[in-house]
Amino acid sequence: MLKPLMLVAVLLASVLLYRKLCYKRFVQYNRFPQLPTSLFWGHLKVYNEITKRGKLDRDHDYIFSEIYEMLGRPPLVLMDYRPICRPVVFVTCYEIAEQISRATIQFPASVPKVDLRYLEHVIGRTSILSSQGDMWKSLRKTYNHGFSLQHLLTFLPTMLDKTIIFTKHLDMLSSSQDKFSLVSLTTNLTFDIIGAVIMDVDLDAQHMDPSQRGELIRSFTELLRAYWDDKIHLPWWFKPLTTLKRRRAGKQVDRILKAMIRRKHEEQQTRQDKTSQRSESILSLSLQNAKALPQDLLDITCDQLKTFLLGGHDSPSATLAWVFYELSRCPRAMAAVRAELDHIFGPQTDPETIRAQLVPPLGPELVGQMTYIIAVIKETLRLHTPASTARYSTTGNFYTIRTPTGEELGLDDVIVYNCNSIIHRDPRVYGDTAEHFKPERWLGGSHQQSEKGLDSGTAEFPYAAWRPFERGPRSCIGQEFASIEIRVIIAVIARRYEFTKVGLGELALSEDGRPILDQDGRYRVKSQVYDIRQITARPVDDMMVKVKRLDST
């Protein structure tokens, strides 16, 4: 008698499980545009099949772009990754992306950020990047002044000093004609700049011998390498040994940073006691009212420094590499950049001469005159966006968005990802040249928008259609920092050096050895450079190049 009852119970449980699974796979999200789903695998199987059609290490945005095209360019697409993680809705139009990022009565700081626990060892538990509610408000208030435009412009001499070190490395590489990773060099440069501006310390990041770099840089680089794979978003139990490695490296970085914070706090108290000039670093500003340094403040400050180290070197270094690559392919744009710099600084290209002009009091005004260079940066960030935002609304919020056609869709309990690599190439906004590198599109017939920085729009494009730093209350706190830093580096580098891509993305040459100019105004290439995912998107080969100094004999 017992066995028949057990069989019946098993049968009923199986039926209930099957019906529940059918609901979750075929009914729960059936209003969302999506590929055909599998009862057992959801979209995992089809995602894997699409992945195998191209470069296996390419960034997931390329796969999303293929799916977007396969489905006829809908405004958003659902991908069911259960049981690996929650379903993901990737947004492909700026109208919905703006709804996600803007402040509302329901979400005054916009839809909450997705859980970034997988990055805990590199940004900490209280990072401004992942914090929510009052905690986030307090952190933003604490650091806003340090990242303000006027305050950052006082660091122009520091940025220039670090850039001059960078030019010395380029001089040596020009003489040797060795190929090298441009991303590695720009990473070391941006680490040096972020260390000086954020912490008022010399991180010694630009030594060509990695063993001679500062302890913090060596440890932080080791930590980042533990995240350099295409599975960083997966649960810890997929890669337990890697998780242990991340934890050990994270503790080492914490130890170094906390010792540095204590030392800086003591120095600041001494300066205040002697009424001497205090440091204006962002760290010092954040601690200016702290007479004591309790453990909770030490932990929170350490988490922010790790976050600023990550964001302050990662996106700018990749963007700089893409800027010089795109300029090397687009002779029209390169000529316009150099002409603008000639107009602002005169014909001299010596780094020390440029430095003398860019330091205050005239430097901030000259940085604001780089109209075409701003257009180059904006166009580079449009085509090669390092990161996008991911948000999450818990069940019971009843959070809904409205599509461009007027349909309302609920987004509770799904990860919402604004896919900027698709949004930034929307032909509805950017027309037939959406895939082309065309800085002129940002000039808009006016040279006055440069004073507003990168986040200025034109009459031709909606503000919300360009969002590499995202928008709304949770927009990147460091976007002004990146804007100034990249402009300064271009000003020193663009007329003095010429970069030539080697390997992936190198120029195709005609029979007489000359570059071939295509109809879009760019030189033809033998193959395409593409992005891979290393926390954020970065060029697959770290942008391998050779460099030539133009004024050398």
N, C-alpha and C positions, 0 to 999 in steps of 0.2 A: 504493500500500500504506500509505503514511504517513497519508493522510487517513482511511481507515477506522479505523485504530488510534486516531487523535485523536478521532474521533467516539465510539468505544467508551469511551475514557477520560473524555470529557466526560459521556457518558450514565451511566457508573458513578458519577462524582463527583456528578452531579445526584441520582441515586437515594440515595446515601449522605447527601447534604445534606438531601434531603427527609425521609428516615427520621429523621435526627437532629433536624430541626426538628419533626417530628410528635411525637417523644418529649418534647422540651422543652415543647411547647405543650399536648399532650393527656395525657401519661402522668406526667411528672416530679412534678407537683403535683396529681394528680387526686384525692387524698384531701382536699384543702382545699375548703371552700365557696368558690364563685366563680361569676361570670357566665360565659355561653358565651364561649369564646375563639376568636380568629381565627388561622389558620395563620401568616399574615404579620404581623399587627398585634397579636397577643396581645389585651390588654384596652385598648390605646391607643385604638382606634376607638370602642368602646362607652363608654369614659370620656369621650371628647370629645363623644359624642352626649348623654350625661347632663349634661355641663357646659353645653351649649347650651340645655338646657331651662329653666335658671334664670338668675340674675344671673351674667354671665360672670366678674366679678371676685370672686365669693364665695370664701371660704376652702375649701380642699379637704375639710375635715371635713364640710361640708354635703353634698358629693358622696358621701363615704364613708357618711354617714347614709342617703342615698337608696338606695345599693346594699345596705346593711345591711337596710333595710326590704324591698327587693325580694326578698332572699334568705330572708326569714322570720326575721330576727334571730339569725343564727348567732353563736357565741362568738368567731369570727375569720373573716377573709375574705382571700383571696389576690388580688392585682392584678398581672398580668404586664405590666410596662412595658418588657421587652426589645425593642429594643437600646438604648433611652434610658438605662435604669438597671436595676439588679437588681430582681427581683420584690419586691413589698412585701406583707407580711402585716399588716393592721391588726387590732388586738385590740379586742374590743368588750365584754368582761366582766372584772370586777375579779379573778376567780379566776386567770385566765391572766396578766393584767397584773402581779399580785403575784409570780407565778413569774418573770417577766422581770426585775423590779427587785430581788428579794431576793438576799442573799448565799447562795452554795452552795459546796460543796467544789470543784466544777468552776470556778466563777467567784466567788471570795471577795468581789469588789467588785461583784457582779451581772454580767449579760451586758454586754459592752463596748458603749460608745456607738458609734453609727454614725459613719463618717468625715464630719467637718465641714469638709473642706478648702475648700468653697465659701465658708465664713465666715472664712477665714484672715486676710483683710485687716482684719476688724473685731474678731477675738478673738485673733489671733496663732497661732503654731504650737504653743505650749506651754500653752495655756489650760487652766485647771482644768476647763473644760467639756468639752474634747475629749481631754485626756490620759488615759493608761491606766496600769495597773500601778503600779510603784514611784514613777513620776513623779507620778501622781495622789495617791498616799498622802502623799508628801512635801508637796505643795501643800496638801492638805486639812489636814494637821497644822499647817502654817505659819499658815494663816488661820483655823483653827477658833476660837481664842480671840477674835480680833477680831470675829467674827460671833456670839459667844455672847450670850445674852439679857442677862446682868448687865452686860456691857461696853457693849452697845448702849443700854441704858437710861441710861447716863451722858451720852448725846448728846441727851437730850430737849430741853435748852435750845436746842441748835443746830437741831433739827428745828422747834421752835416759832418761832425767829427767822425762818427761811426761810418758814414758813407765814404769818407776819404780813405779809411782803412780798406774798405771794399774795393776802391779803385786801385789800390796798390796790388791787391791780389789779381785783379783783371790785367794790370800791366804785366805781371809775371806770366800769366797764362797766355797773354798775347805774344810775348817773346818766345815762349816754349811751343806755342801752337798745339798744346795738348787739348784733347777734348775733356770736358768736365760737366758736372751736373749744375746747371744754373739754379735749380731749386735748392740744392744744398748750400750754395753760396748766399742766396737771398735769405734762406732760413737762418744762417748764422748771423747775417746782417740784422735781420729783424729781431732776433733774440737779443743782440747787443743793444739795439735801440730800446726795446721794451724793458730791459733790465735797468737802463739808465733813467728812463722816464718814470717807470712805475716804482722802482725801489731805490734809485740813486746809487746803484752799484755797477761795477764793471764786471760783467759776466765772462769776459774773455772768450766770447763765443766764436771769434773769427780767426783763431789760430788754424792754420792749415793742417797741423798735426792734432787730431782729435784728443790725444792723451794730454795735450797742453791746455786744453780748454778748462774753464772753471768747473769746480765740483758740481755746482747746481746744474749746469748745462749737460755735463756727462750723465748725471743721474736722471734728469728729466728726459733726455734723449733715450736712455734705456727704457724708461717707463713708456714713452710713446711707441717704441718699437714693439712692445708687448701688445699694442693695439693695431699694428699694421697688418691686418688681414681682412678678408672680405666677410668674416663671420663675427664681427664685433658685436652685432646686435643680438646674437643668439644667447639663450640662457647659459649661466655659468657651467651647468652640468654637461654641456656639449664639449667644453674645453677646460676641465678642472685644473690641469697643470698650468695652462696659460693664466688662469685666474689667480693661482698662487704666485706666479711670477709678477703679475701686475700688483698684487698686494704688497709683496716685498719691496718692489721698486717704488711704489707709492709711499710707503713708510720712510724710505730713505729720503725722498724728496721732502716729505713733511719735516723730517729732522733738520735738514739743511735750512729750509725756509723759516722754521720757527726760531732757530738760532739767529738767523738774520733779522727777523722781526724784533726779537728781544734786544738785539744790539742797536737797531735803529731807534727803538723806543727809548732806550737809555740815552743815546746820543741826543735825541730830541728833548728829553727832560733836562739834560745838561745845558743845551743851548738856551732853553727857556729860562733856566736859573741864572745864566750869565747874560741874558738879554742879547745874545749874539744872533746873527742871521740864521734863520732856520731853513731846512731843506724844503723845497717845493715839490718834491716827488709826490706821486699819488698816494703812496703808502704813508708818507708823513702827514699829508692832509687828512687821511682817514683816521690817524691816531692823535690829531692835534688836541683833542679835548680829553684824551685818556690819560689821567694822572697815574693810574695803575694799569697793569696788563693781566687781567684774570684769564684763566684757562679758556673760558668760552670765547672771549674776544680774540685770544691768540689763535684758537682753532678756526674761527670764522675768517679772520684776516688771512690765515694761511690758505684757506680754500679759495678766497678771491684772488690771491696772487697766483695760485696754480691756474685758475681760470683765465686770468689775464695773460699769463705766459703762453697758454695754449692758443687763445684767440689772437693774441698780439703778434705771434710769429707765423701761425699756420696759414690763415687766409691771405695776409699781405705777401708772404713769400711766394705762394703759388700764383697770385695775381700778377706780381712783378714778372715772374717767368713768362706768363702768358702775354703780358704787355709787350715784352721785348721780342717774343716769338711772332706775334701778330704784326708788329712794326717791321720785322725783318721780311715778312711776306708781302707787305703792302707799301710799295715805294711812295705812293701818293701821301699816305698818312705819315710816314717817316719824314718826308720832306716838309710837311706842314708842321710837325712837332719841332723840327730843327729851325724852321723859319720863325716860329713863335719864340723859341729860346733866344735866337739871334736878336729879335726885336726887344726882348725883355732885358737881356744881359749884355748885349753887344757880341762881337765875334769871338771873344776869348772863351776857351773851353777848359782852361786849367781849373781843377777842382778847388784850389785855394782861392782863386779869383771869384768863382761862383759862391763859395762860402762867405767871402767878404761882403757880397751883395745881399745874400739871403738872411744874414743875421739881423736882429732888430737894430734900429727902429724901422728900416725900410723893408726888411724881409717879408713880414706878414702881408704887406701890400703887394709885393711881387708874386708871392704864392697865389694870391687872389686873382692875378692877371693871367694865369695859365689856362685860358679858356679852352683851347683845343686839346691840351693835355688832359683836362677834366673829361672832355668828350671821349678821348681814347680810353681812359680808365673806366668810364661808364659803359662803353661798348664792350670792353674786355670782360667786365663783370657781368654784362648781359649774356654774353656767349659762354663764359666760363665761370659760372657762379660756384664758389667753393662749398656753400652750404645752404640749406633751406630749413624752414621751421616745421616741427611736428608737434601736434597738440592732442589733448585727450579730454573728453568730457565724460564723467562717470555716469553710470546708469541712474536715472531718476532726475537728471537735469532737464531732460526733454529739450535739448539744444537742437535747433533746426537752422538750416540755411535755405536760401532761395536761389535756384539756378537761373541763368539768364533767360530761360523760357518761362519762368514763373512757377516752376514746380518746387514744393517744399519737401526737404528730406531731413530726417532725424539722424544726428551724428553721435548719439550717445554710445559709449562702449566700443568705439572704433578709433584707431589711431588715424589722425587727419594730417596728411603730409602735403604742404604746399610745394609742388614740384616746379621750382623756378626754372629749371632747364627747359621745361615745356612752355611755361608761362612767358618766358623771355623770348621765345621764338614763335609767338602767336602771329600768324599772317594777318589776322584781323586788325592787329595793332601795328605791326612792323612791315606789312605788305610783302611784296615779292622778294625783298632783300632781307627777309627775316633771318636767313641763314648766313648772310654776308657780314663781314667786318666793315662797318661803315660809320666811323666816328662822327661824320658830318651830320648824321641824323639828329644829334643832340645839340647842335648849335642853334637851331630854331630861328635863325636870322637875327639872333641877339647875342651880344658878348657881355651881358650884364649878369647872367645867371651864375657865373663863376663865384661871385661873392656868397652865394647860398650854399656852395659846396656840392658834393655829389648828389645829394638828395633833392635836387631841384628838377622840376619837370619842364616841359615845353608845351606850346600850344598844340603840337602834333600828337603827343602821347599822354595818356592818363598817368597821373602820378603812380597809381597802384600797379601799373604794368611793368614797373622796374623796381625790384625788391630784393637785391642781393644781401642787404643787411636787415631784411624784413621790415615791417612797418608797424605802427601802433605803439602802445605803451612798452611792449617787450622788444622793440627794435634794438639792434646791437649798440651797446653803450660806447663801443670803440670805433664807430664809423668815421668820426671826424679825425681820430688819430690815424686811421688807415689812409684817409684821403690826403692829409698833410704829408705823411711819411712817404707815400708813393710818389706824390708830386715832387718832393725834394730829391728823391733818388733819381727820378727821370731827368730832372733838371741838370743833375751832375753827370749822368751817364750817357744820355741819348746822343749827344753830338760828339762825344769823345771815343765811343766804341761802336763796333758793328758785330752783331752776333750772327753766326751761321749754324743752323740746325744740322746735326749729324744723326745718322740712323733713322729712326721713325720721324717722319715729317720733313726730311731734307728735300731741298728744291730739285725739281726735274729740270734738266738742262737740254737745250737744243743741240743740234749737231755741231754748231760752232762754240758750244760751251756757255751759252748765255741762258739766264733764267727765262722761263716762258710765262708771259703775262696773260692771265685768263680774263674773261669778260667782266668778272666782278672786281677787277683791279688788283687782284692778289696773284703772286707767283704760284704757279702750279707745283704741287708736291708729289713725291713718289708714293707716299703712304700718309696716313692720318695719325696724328698724335691724339690719344684719347685719355680720359680720366679714369683712374681707379679710386677705390674708397680706402682712405687711411684716416679714419675718424671723419675727415672731410675729403672732398674730391681733390686729387692731385694728379699731375701728368704722369702717365704710366712709366716713363723712363727718366723721371725727374728732370726732364728737359735737357738732354745732352746736347751741348753746343761747343763750338769754338768761337774765340773772340779775337778781333783785330782792333788795335788802337789806331784811330784814323789819323792822328797827327804825328805818328811815329815816322822816322825816316828809314 
